[in-house]
Amino acid sequence: MDIRAGDQASAEVLFVDTYNNSVASYINFTLYFLQNGQTFDDVSVLTKRQTGYQLINFIISVIGDYSLHLVYGSNTDLKGSPLKFNIIPGNI
């Protein structure tokens, strides 16, 4: 997935059980970004929790290959994590 540098991107985390039923409770998780395998902290992040899901909006201004990792417990990836994307030149 390509995202322009400086544009807002979004990821939605759905909370479901083993049978794919929506779960009203929240799962506490940690998110972090990697660029070329190294931790990348120059990210603007805004999260919004709703019943059954959490929306993650983020802005990255440095071009490159990235991955968004969502982990819980002792660094166990949530299903679908990591989300890989590429930041391409934008209008900034």
C-alpha positions in Angstrom: 0.0 0.0 0.0 1.4 3.4 -1.0 0.7 6.5 1.2 1.9 10.0 0.3 4.3 11.7 2.7 2.4 14.0 5.0 -1.0 12.5 4.2 -3.1 11.0 7.0 -3.5 7.3 6.8 -5.8 5.1 8.9 -5.9 1.5 10.2 -8.9 0.0 11.9 -8.5 -2.7 14.5 -11.6 -4.9 15.0 -12.0 -6.7 18.3 -13.4 -10.1 17.5 -13.3 -13.5 19.3 -12.2 -16.8 17.9 -15.5 -17.2 16.1 -15.3 -13.7 14.5 -18.0 -12.3 16.7 -17.6 -8.6 17.7 -16.3 -8.2 21.2 -17.5 -5.1 23.2 -14.6 -5.1 25.6 -11.2 -3.6 24.7 -8.0 -5.4 24.1 -5.0 -3.4 25.4 -2.3 -3.4 22.8 0.9 -1.6 22.0 1.6 -0.1 18.5 4.9 0.7 17.0 6.4 1.5 13.6 9.4 0.1 11.9 11.3 1.6 9.0 13.6 -0.8 7.2 13.6 -3.0 10.4 14.5 -0.2 12.8 12.1 1.5 15.3 10.7 4.8 13.8 9.3 7.4 16.2 8.8 10.4 14.0 5.1 9.7 13.6 2.0 11.7 14.5 -0.6 9.2 15.9 -4.2 9.7 17.0 -6.3 6.8 18.2 -10.0 6.6 18.8 -11.7 3.7 20.6 -15.2 2.7 19.8 -17.2 -0.3 21.0 -15.8 -3.3 19.1 -13.0 -1.5 17.3 -10.2 1.1 17.5 -9.3 3.6 14.7 -5.6 4.5 14.3 -4.8 7.6 12.3 -1.2 8.4 11.6 1.0 10.8 9.5 4.5 10.0 8.4 6.6 12.6 6.4 9.7 10.5 5.7 9.6 8.3 2.5 10.5 4.7 2.8 9.2 1.2 3.6 7.3 0.8 6.9 5.4 -1.7 9.0 2.9 -0.9 11.7 3.0 -3.6 14.5 0.2 -4.2 17.0 1.2 -6.4 19.9 -0.3 -7.5 23.2 1.0 -9.4 26.1 4.6 -10.5 25.8 5.0 -9.2 22.2 2.4 -11.4 20.6 1.3 -9.9 17.3 -2.4 -9.3 16.8 -3.9 -11.1 13.8 -3.1 -9.1 10.7 -0.1 -7.5 12.2 2.3 -6.2 10.9 0.6 -3.9 8.3 3.2 -3.1 5.7 3.1 0.1 3.6 5.3 2.5 1.7 5.5 6.2 2.1 6.0 7.9 -1.3 6.9 11.5 -2.1 4.0 13.9 -1.4 3.3 17.6 -1.5 5.3 18.6 1.6 
